[in-house]
């Protein structure tokens, strides 16, 4: 599997590499660094009553993704990075110190985009485009295999759906317990 996936990464590198993308992709990928941008979006949305539920959904989704993806799966699967198998690649960002599967950047961005989409289609489409760019950046930068990114997308959307369900149930429970005047 790794050989085929390295061929895909080499194809991406050989087909799309150019000074503009060499400049943009490290910037785009920073949107997923440590989930900070996603956490900031959640916190910002929580500040406003109209978007609070979406912000909470993002927060719950990010918490699930962190525990399942970054704490559990990365360590259980223990997949080395593609640049470790192909050391001839000139990296545009610093080497990472964790395992490859699943892509945490992709996971966090698709959790965030999925939660936004479930609550607001217009902004959700824009968030999904941004999440897709982050996912592509991980391939372009040669730090993840395609299956790492695919797993990040699937898990991210799944965790967003789960978080949305949990938050909706919590809101229903809270609203049913309010005293009627």
Backbone bond lengths (Angstrom), bond angles and torsions (degrees), N, CA, C in turn:
res aa  C-N    CA-C-N  psi(-1)  N-CA   C-N-CA  omega(-1)  CA-C   N-CA-C  phi
1 X - - - 1.455 - - 1.526 110.53 -
2 X 1.333 117.37 -44.64 1.462 120.26 -177.31 1.520 112.65 -59.21
3 X 1.336 117.48 -37.51 1.469 120.36 -179.19 1.526 110.12 -63.33
4 X 1.337 117.05 -46.51 1.458 120.97 179.35 1.528 110.78 -62.55
5 X 1.323 115.62 -41.67 1.460 119.13 -179.46 1.522 111.49 -68.18
6 X 1.312 117.40 -36.35 1.469 120.11 175.08 1.522 110.71 -63.95
7 X 1.333 117.38 -35.24 1.466 120.69 176.48 1.524 110.61 -63.82
8 X 1.327 116.70 -38.71 1.473 120.16 176.74 1.524 109.96 -64.57
9 X 1.324 117.15 -44.97 1.464 120.28 178.88 1.523 111.42 -62.85
10 X 1.337 116.54 -40.11 1.462 120.16 176.91 1.521 110.77 -64.14
11 X 1.331 116.65 -39.23 1.471 120.54 177.11 1.529 110.43 -61.11
12 X 1.328 116.17 -46.20 1.477 119.85 179.08 1.518 109.61 -60.35
13 X 1.310 116.32 -46.83 1.466 121.20 -178.75 1.526 110.60 -61.77
14 X 1.330 117.26 -46.45 1.470 121.36 -176.61 1.521 112.86 -73.12
15 X 1.309 117.09 -26.85 1.465 121.00 -176.42 1.526 112.20 -87.93
16 X 1.317 117.00 -42.56 1.459 120.81 -170.45 1.527 115.16 -104.94
17 X 1.318 118.21 -14.18 1.462 119.80 -175.22 1.526 111.52 -59.23
18 X 1.316 114.97 128.83 1.463 122.37 177.22 1.525 107.31 -162.08
19 X 1.306 117.70 161.74 1.477 119.53 -178.03 1.528 113.87 -57.64
20 X 1.329 117.16 -35.38 1.469 119.40 -178.85 1.526 110.36 -65.57
21 X 1.345 117.45 -48.63 1.461 120.10 179.43 1.524 111.68 -70.82
22 X 1.320 116.74 -32.50 1.470 119.36 175.53 1.524 110.92 -61.07
23 X 1.325 116.58 -29.11 1.459 121.76 177.11 1.534 110.88 -83.53
24 X 1.357 117.20 -45.10 1.465 121.60 -173.48 1.530 114.33 -74.53
25 X 1.314 118.08 -40.86 1.464 120.28 -173.27 1.540 113.14 -61.98
26 X 1.331 120.02 -41.28 1.474 117.70 175.21 1.533 112.65 -63.22
27 X 1.327 117.38 -30.92 1.465 120.61 177.31 1.522 110.75 -71.77
28 X 1.332 116.50 -45.65 1.462 121.11 -179.67 1.518 110.82 -62.65
29 X 1.326 116.74 -41.26 1.466 119.99 -177.48 1.517 111.70 -64.92
30 X 1.345 117.81 -25.90 1.467 121.50 179.08 1.532 111.99 -61.95
31 X 1.345 117.19 -22.24 1.462 120.10 178.48 1.529 111.73 -62.55
32 X 1.334 116.79 -19.98 1.455 120.31 178.28 1.512 114.38 -102.04
33 X 1.327 117.60 -3.13 1.467 121.01 -176.93 1.530 111.53 -59.01
34 X 1.328 115.49 116.54 1.468 123.63 176.65 1.533 112.82 56.41
35 X 1.327 117.96 14.68 1.459 121.48 -179.87 1.515 113.68 68.99
36 X 1.326 117.21 10.87 1.469 120.74 -173.30 1.526 111.75 -61.13
37 X 1.329 117.30 -45.52 1.473 120.36 179.70 1.529 109.74 -62.44
38 X 1.329 116.58 -43.03 1.466 121.27 -178.92 1.528 110.89 -65.22
39 X 1.317 116.38 -41.33 1.465 120.99 177.33 1.530 109.72 -63.90
40 X 1.328 116.79 -41.59 1.469 121.03 178.76 1.529 110.91 -61.99
41 X 1.332 116.54 -41.49 1.475 120.50 177.56 1.528 109.26 -61.45
42 X 1.340 116.76 -46.20 1.468 120.42 179.51 1.529 110.97 -59.15
43 X 1.314 116.75 -46.90 1.464 120.66 -178.94 1.529 111.89 -64.01
44 X 1.325 116.03 -40.40 1.463 119.54 177.64 1.527 110.72 -62.29
45 X 1.318 116.88 -45.02 1.465 120.44 -178.89 1.535 111.78 -66.65
46 X 1.313 117.11 -32.95 1.466 121.07 178.74 1.529 111.20 -65.16
47 X 1.313 117.50 -26.24 1.467 121.99 -177.79 1.524 113.89 -68.07
48 X 1.315 117.80 -18.80 1.465 121.42 -175.99 1.526 109.93 -117.10
49 X 1.318 116.55 130.35 1.460 121.35 -175.74 1.531 111.96 -55.10
50 X 1.309 116.52 -40.28 1.475 121.28 -176.81 1.533 112.08 -64.07
51 X 1.325 117.91 -31.03 1.474 121.50 -176.30 1.535 112.54 -113.57
52 X 1.339 116.64 5.21 1.472 120.42 -175.59 1.528 112.25 -57.61
53 X 1.316 116.65 -43.47 1.465 120.39 -177.83 1.533 110.80 -62.67
54 X 1.314 117.33 -39.00 1.467 121.11 177.02 1.521 110.38 -64.84
55 X 1.320 117.14 -43.65 1.462 121.19 178.65 1.518 111.95 -61.60
56 X 1.324 116.62 -41.89 1.463 120.44 177.60 1.522 109.96 -65.16
57 X 1.315 116.65 -41.14 1.473 120.75 178.97 1.524 110.48 -60.76
58 X 1.321 116.68 -43.34 1.473 119.95 177.09 1.523 109.77 -61.15
59 X 1.319 117.33 -45.86 1.460 121.21 -179.46 1.525 112.60 -59.73
60 X 1.318 116.62 -44.82 1.468 120.72 178.90 1.525 109.69 -64.47
61 X 1.312 116.45 -43.53 1.459 121.16 179.59 1.528 111.46 -62.13
62 X 1.317 116.90 -44.36 1.468 120.92 178.39 1.525 111.48 -62.91
63 X 1.321 116.98 -38.26 1.468 120.38 178.78 1.536 110.45 -64.59
64 X 1.328 116.90 -45.17 1.464 120.85 178.23 1.526 109.76 -61.82
65 X 1.322 116.25 -46.61 1.468 120.87 -178.95 1.516 112.63 -62.88
66 X 1.311 116.48 -38.96 1.466 119.91 178.65 1.526 110.39 -63.08
67 X 1.316 115.81 -46.65 1.468 119.98 -178.47 1.528 112.13 -67.33
68 X 1.319 116.50 -48.63 1.470 120.29 -176.00 1.527 111.42 -76.67
69 X 1.325 116.88 -47.63 1.461 120.80 -175.06 1.508 114.16 -78.47
70 X 1.327 115.97 -57.08 1.464 119.74 -172.37 1.527 113.86 -81.58
71 X 1.311 116.96 -38.86 1.466 119.46 -177.86 1.535 111.05 -83.81
72 X 1.331 117.27 -46.81 1.461 120.28 -174.11 1.535 112.84 -89.16
73 X 1.335 118.24 -65.48 1.471 120.79 -171.48 1.526 113.47 -61.78
74 X 1.316 117.47 -46.37 1.471 119.10 -179.06 1.522 111.30 -54.69
75 X 1.337 116.74 -41.71 1.461 120.60 -176.50 1.529 112.87 -80.84
76 X 1.313 117.36 -32.29 1.463 119.85 178.57 1.533 110.44 -73.11
77 X 1.336 116.98 -45.31 1.468 120.76 -178.96 1.530 109.85 -73.58
78 X 1.318 117.45 -43.13 1.465 121.97 176.26 1.525 114.49 59.62
79 X 1.302 117.00 39.30 1.466 121.79 -177.34 1.523 110.92 -79.71
80 X 1.323 116.25 127.77 1.471 119.90 179.13 1.521 110.10 -73.94
81 X 1.299 115.67 159.77 1.469 122.05 -177.79 1.530 111.04 -73.39
82 X 1.335 117.04 152.45 1.470 119.65 179.92 1.527 113.59 -60.40
83 X 1.326 116.96 -35.42 1.471 118.67 -179.66 1.530 111.77 -67.53
84 X 1.331 117.30 -17.72 1.468 119.67 174.87 1.530 111.19 -74.93
85 X 1.329 116.60 -28.43 1.467 120.79 176.56 1.527 111.78 -84.77
86 X 1.325 116.20 -26.42 1.460 121.34 179.91 1.528 108.70 -126.75
87 X 1.326 116.97 79.57 1.467 120.30 -175.15 1.530 114.00 -71.40
88 X 1.335 117.83 -3.46 1.465 121.02 179.23 1.524 112.60 -78.80
89 X 1.317 117.59 -8.24 1.461 121.97 -177.75 1.525 109.13 -76.83
90 X 1.313 115.62 131.82 1.463 121.13 174.13 1.531 107.85 -83.87
91 X 1.305 116.73 111.90 1.454 121.04 -178.46 1.522 110.84 -79.26
92 X 1.333 114.63 143.95 1.463 121.17 178.23 1.522 111.78 -96.21
93 X 1.339 116.21 -9.38 1.464 121.83 176.54 1.529 107.60 -132.05
94 X 1.317 115.48 167.55 1.465 120.24 -179.53 1.529 110.58 -67.75
95 X 1.326 115.74 150.24 1.459 120.77 175.71 1.525 109.19 -61.55
96 X 1.317 114.45 147.40 1.459 121.07 -178.50 1.524 109.60 -97.04
97 X 1.316 116.55 160.03 1.464 120.37 -173.63 1.528 113.12 -115.83
98 X 1.326 116.46 17.90 1.457 119.03 174.99 1.527 108.64 -124.93
99 X 1.325 115.91 -178.46 1.452 120.17 -178.90 1.522 111.02 -81.44
100 X 1.325 114.95 170.54 1.451 122.09 -168.47 1.528 115.19 -91.70
101 X 1.334 118.44 -32.16 1.464 120.99 -171.07 1.513 111.49 -106.44
102 X 1.342 116.72 126.92 1.461 130.98 -6.95 1.530 110.41 -85.86
103 X 1.314 116.33 173.56 1.457 120.77 176.83 1.531 109.12 -71.23
104 X 1.323 116.06 111.74 1.458 120.66 179.72 1.525 112.89 -66.25
105 X 1.337 116.59 -36.77 1.467 120.43 177.11 1.525 110.31 -60.34
106 X 1.334 115.07 -48.57 1.467 120.40 -179.06 1.521 110.18 -64.50
107 X 1.316 116.31 -43.14 1.465 122.03 179.74 1.524 110.39 -56.86
108 X 1.314 117.63 -53.95 1.466 121.40 -177.54 1.525 111.76 -62.12
109 X 1.331 116.56 -42.59 1.466 119.44 -177.74 1.525 112.14 -68.79
110 X 1.337 118.07 -36.53 1.460 119.90 178.20 1.529 111.78 -77.57
111 X 1.321 118.63 -28.18 1.465 120.02 171.86 1.528 109.14 -62.83
112 X 1.318 115.57 -46.48 1.463 121.02 -179.02 1.521 110.96 -65.16
113 X 1.324 116.35 -49.39 1.467 120.52 -179.14 1.523 111.11 -64.10
114 X 1.322 116.75 -40.17 1.467 119.99 179.39 1.514 111.42 -63.20
115 X 1.325 117.03 -44.01 1.465 120.98 179.36 1.531 110.72 -63.94
116 X 1.313 116.85 -40.64 1.473 120.01 178.11 1.527 109.44 -65.08
117 X 1.332 117.12 -45.89 1.461 121.02 -178.22 1.530 111.49 -60.30
118 X 1.321 116.96 -40.98 1.467 120.28 -178.96 1.529 112.14 -64.00
119 X 1.324 116.76 -24.22 1.464 120.85 -177.32 1.518 114.38 -108.54
120 X 1.331 117.12 -17.14 1.465 120.81 179.88 1.532 108.33 -158.23
121 X 1.313 116.36 100.58 1.477 121.43 -173.58 1.534 112.19 -60.20
122 X 1.332 117.60 -41.34 1.466 120.75 -176.60 1.533 111.50 -61.36
123 X 1.313 116.60 -52.63 1.462 119.99 178.98 1.525 111.27 -72.90
124 X 1.337 115.37 -27.72 1.454 120.44 178.83 1.521 113.00 -64.25
125 X 1.324 116.94 -38.42 1.470 120.33 178.10 1.525 109.72 -63.45
126 X 1.321 116.87 -44.91 1.473 120.53 177.92 1.530 110.48 -61.41
127 X 1.322 116.73 -41.52 1.471 120.72 179.14 1.525 111.09 -65.46
128 X 1.325 117.39 -37.35 1.469 120.95 178.10 1.531 111.22 -67.30
129 X 1.321 117.15 -36.91 1.471 120.67 176.55 1.534 109.03 -63.72
130 X 1.311 116.48 -44.90 1.468 120.80 178.81 1.533 110.89 -63.37
131 X 1.322 117.52 -42.67 1.467 121.53 178.25 1.530 110.77 -62.43
132 X 1.330 116.35 -38.27 1.467 120.91 178.26 1.523 110.52 -65.25
133 X 1.319 116.87 -39.35 1.468 120.18 176.89 1.525 111.14 -63.84
134 X 1.324 117.14 -40.99 1.468 120.21 177.11 1.526 109.59 -63.07
135 X 1.327 117.05 -44.47 1.470 121.08 179.44 1.537 110.49 -59.76
136 X 1.318 116.38 -45.47 1.472 119.71 178.75 1.531 110.78 -63.46
137 X 1.325 116.41 -37.02 1.477 119.46 -179.49 1.523 110.98 -60.55
138 X 1.321 117.07 -33.73 1.465 120.29 -179.60 1.530 111.11 -66.33
139 X 1.324 116.20 -33.54 1.465 120.88 176.50 1.527 110.28 -76.21
140 X 1.309 115.69 -46.31 1.464 121.32 -179.46 1.529 110.76 -57.84
141 X 1.322 116.20 -39.35 1.466 121.60 -177.65 1.525 113.02 -81.65
142 X 1.328 116.29 -3.34 1.470 122.48 174.05 1.525 112.10 66.70
143 X 1.329 116.96 31.57 1.462 119.82 -179.53 1.529 112.76 -105.93
144 X 1.340 116.86 -9.14 1.466 121.81 177.98 1.515 110.36 -140.31
145 X 1.324 114.59 149.67 1.459 121.82 171.17 1.530 108.40 -79.57
146 X 1.331 117.11 157.26 1.471 119.04 176.80 1.534 113.43 -55.22
147 X 1.339 117.93 -37.86 1.469 118.73 179.70 1.535 112.03 -69.85
148 X 1.320 118.24 -26.44 1.472 120.97 173.79 1.523 109.86 -63.30
149 X 1.324 114.63 -45.02 1.466 121.18 -178.35 1.529 109.98 -69.92
150 X 1.322 116.64 -43.38 1.467 120.40 178.33 1.533 109.94 -59.87
151 X 1.325 117.53 -43.89 1.464 120.94 177.62 1.529 110.52 -62.03
152 X 1.332 117.29 -39.99 1.457 120.70 177.39 1.516 112.26 -61.17
153 X 1.338 116.23 -39.44 1.470 120.56 178.77 1.524 110.52 -66.78
154 X 1.321 116.42 -50.79 1.470 121.14 -176.95 1.530 110.59 -62.80
155 X 1.325 116.48 -48.51 1.465 119.76 178.91 1.528 111.43 -64.07
156 X 1.330 116.68 -41.59 1.461 120.26 -179.53 1.515 112.50 -60.37
157 X 1.326 116.41 -46.11 1.464 120.49 178.58 1.532 109.64 -66.68
158 X 1.325 116.02 -42.14 1.468 119.61 179.15 1.518 112.63 -62.06
159 X 1.329 116.79 -44.17 1.465 120.24 179.55 1.530 111.02 -68.19
160 X 1.335 117.66 -33.44 1.469 120.47 175.61 1.530 110.18 -63.89
161 X 1.327 115.97 -42.36 1.477 120.28 178.06 1.531 110.50 -63.26
162 X 1.334 116.61 -45.59 1.457 121.14 179.17 1.525 110.97 -62.27
163 X 1.312 116.83 -46.26 1.467 120.90 179.51 1.522 110.70 -61.98
164 X 1.322 116.99 -41.21 1.466 121.04 179.09 1.529 110.23 -61.14
165 X 1.325 116.05 -42.76 1.466 120.99 178.01 1.528 110.49 -62.56
166 X 1.332 117.20 -46.93 1.464 121.54 -179.14 1.533 112.01 -63.13
167 X 1.319 116.05 -43.60 1.469 120.16 -179.41 1.524 110.25 -67.69
168 X 1.324 117.83 -41.27 1.471 120.09 177.61 1.527 110.98 -61.41
169 X 1.333 117.16 -41.55 1.475 121.38 178.25 1.530 109.97 -63.12
170 X 1.330 116.83 -43.39 1.463 120.88 179.42 1.526 110.59 -62.77
171 X 1.339 116.85 -43.16 1.469 120.38 178.80 1.526 110.67 -63.37
172 X 1.332 117.44 -40.24 1.471 120.85 177.86 1.519 110.50 -61.73
173 X 1.317 115.93 -44.98 1.458 121.13 -179.03 1.529 110.72 -62.84
174 X 1.324 116.00 -44.21 1.471 120.67 179.60 1.521 110.45 -63.97
175 X 1.324 117.13 -44.16 1.458 120.90 -177.96 1.527 111.94 -68.78
176 X 1.312 118.45 -30.16 1.468 121.29 178.42 1.514 112.59 -77.14
177 X 1.332 118.75 -19.47 1.464 122.54 -179.04 1.523 112.54 -92.38
178 X 1.324 117.37 -8.58 1.464 119.31 -179.64 1.536 109.42 -67.54
179 X 1.333 116.04 135.57 1.474 118.15 179.16 1.525 110.53 -66.50
180 X 1.325 114.07 139.44 1.484 119.71 179.22 1.504 108.12 -87.56
181 X 1.317 114.91 135.00 1.467 120.15 -177.78 1.493 110.59 -101.06
